Amino acid sequence: RERAFEAAAERVALEQRRPRLRLDQPPDAVAGLDERGIALLVLAARARELTGVQVDVMGRAEIEAAGMGAFAAVARGAGEEPQLITIRYEPAGAGGPLLGIVGKAVTFDSGGYSIKAAAHMHEMKFDMCGAASVIGTMRTVAELKLKLNVIGVVAACENMPSGTATRPTLGSMVQNG
């Protein structure tokens, strides 16, 4: 029993350390890049690699249809589609309440029309820390086969200025007005 506890503690420590190690790297390496150099797409792929969980990914049309206007607005200027990644772990025999964890992943955050200061632009890689924590936590929960019902949600997008970007006032775009 003691060895099982030690193994679980080692697993949790690894998942805590994994994102921290990546954050010591240049911004493009933090989330990882796909073959086109887009970090955003890697997050859903990493979630889909998890075993023992169900993963659903919503794109722009589904996000807008669900009334998530502020989220869709942030991503409107980027060439890549936003993704709402939902990871469910619901093992047979689990009891208790459904636990939820949420993390954001703005994989590149220029600030949109409110451009970030150049001196701090490299720090925008930290905007995906929440997503890394959620994916790592869901991996650990599934690997440890915990008897808990857990759902992890990651809102992933890029925030870029362009002709299609949302102007700075959100107004009625926010679901609760």
N, C-alpha and C positions, 0 to 999 in steps of 0.2 A: 504494500500500500504506500509506503514511504517513497519507493522508486517511482510509482505512478505519479505521485505529487511532484517529485523532482522533474520528471519528464514534462509534465504540464507546465511547470514554472519555466523550464527552459524554452518551451514552445512559445509561451507568452512573451518572454524576453526577446526571442528572435524576432517576433512580429513587431515589437516596439522598436527594435534596433534597425530593422530593414528600411523604413522610410527615412530615418535619420541619416543613414549611410548615403542614401541617394541624394539627400538635400545638400550634401557636401560637394556635389557635382555641378557642372554648369546647368543653367535652366533647361536647355533642350534635353538633357539626360535624365531629368528628375522623373518624369512620368514614363519615359521611354518614347521612342518614335516609331511610327510605322514606316513602310517603304517609301512613302511620300514626304516623310518628315513631319507628320502630324501626331502630336502627343495625345490628343483627345481620343483618338480611335483605339489606342492601346488600353485604356482603362476598361472599356467594355470587354475587350478580348481577354484581359487578365481576370476579370470577374467570371467570364465563361469558362475559364480553365479550372476554376474551383470545383472540387468534387463534394458531393453530398449536399448541394444547394440547388435551388432553382433560380435562374437568372432571367429577368425580363428587361428589355431595353426599349424605351420610348424615344422616338425621333421628334423633330420639330412639329409636324402636323399633330401628333398625339399630345404633345406638350401644350400646344395652343388650344386644342379641343378640350383639354382638361382644365382650361382656365388659368394656366400658369403664365400669365402675360409678362410679369416682371422677369422671370427666368428666360422666356423666349426673347424678350427685348434686349437683354444683355448680349445674347448670342447673334442678334440680327445682322450685325456688321461683319461677322466672321464668315469665311467661306465654308467652314465645316459646320455640320448640323449639330445642334446641342443633343445631349443624351441624358435621359433620366434612367439610371441603372438601379434596378431593384433586385436585391439578393435575399432570398428566403431560405431559412433553415428551420424546418419543422419536422423533427424526428418523431417516429411513432412512439407513443407512450410519454411524450413530454407534457408536463403540466405547468400550471402557473400562467401568469399573464404573458401576452406577446410583448417582447422587448423590442424597442426600435432605436436604431442609431442612424444619424444622418451626417453626411459630409459633403462639402462642396469641392469642386475641382475646376477652377478656372485655370486651364492648362497654359494659357497665355493671356495675361491681363495687361493690355496696354493702357487701360483706363477708358477706352472708347473715345468719346469726344472730350472727356475730362482726362486728358493725357497725363500719365504718371510722370513724375520728375525723373529725368534721365539718370540722375545719380542713384536712384533707388529701383530702377526698372529691373535689374537683375534679381531683386528680392521677390519679384512677383511669382517666382517658382514656388514659394511657400503657400500660394493660394490653392494648391492641390493637396495639402497636408491632410485635410479632412477626409478626402477620398481615399488616400493611402491608409488612413487609420481604419476606415470602414471596411475596406477590402481585406486588410490584414486581420481585423477582428473576426470577420465572417470566416476567413480561412481557418483561423485558430479554433473557433467554436465548432466548425464542422470536423476538423481533424481530431479534436478532443472528444467528439461525439457527446457533447453536453446534452443533457435532457432539458433543454430550454427551447422555446419558440422565439426565434430572433429574426428580425427583418432589418436589412441595411439598405439605405437609399443614398445614392450619389447623384448629385446634380452636376453634370460636366458640360463645360462649354469654353469657348474662347471669347474674349471681349476686345473687338478690334474696331477702329474707325473705318467707315467706307460710305459710299453713297446709299447703302441700304441700312445703315446703322440707325438705331432709334435716337432721336434727339433727347437731350438731358431731362426733359419732364416726362414722367411716367403716367401721371394722372390716372385715367380709368383702366390702365393696363394691369394694375394690381388686382388680384382676384377679389379681395375683400374691400376694394375701393379706397 
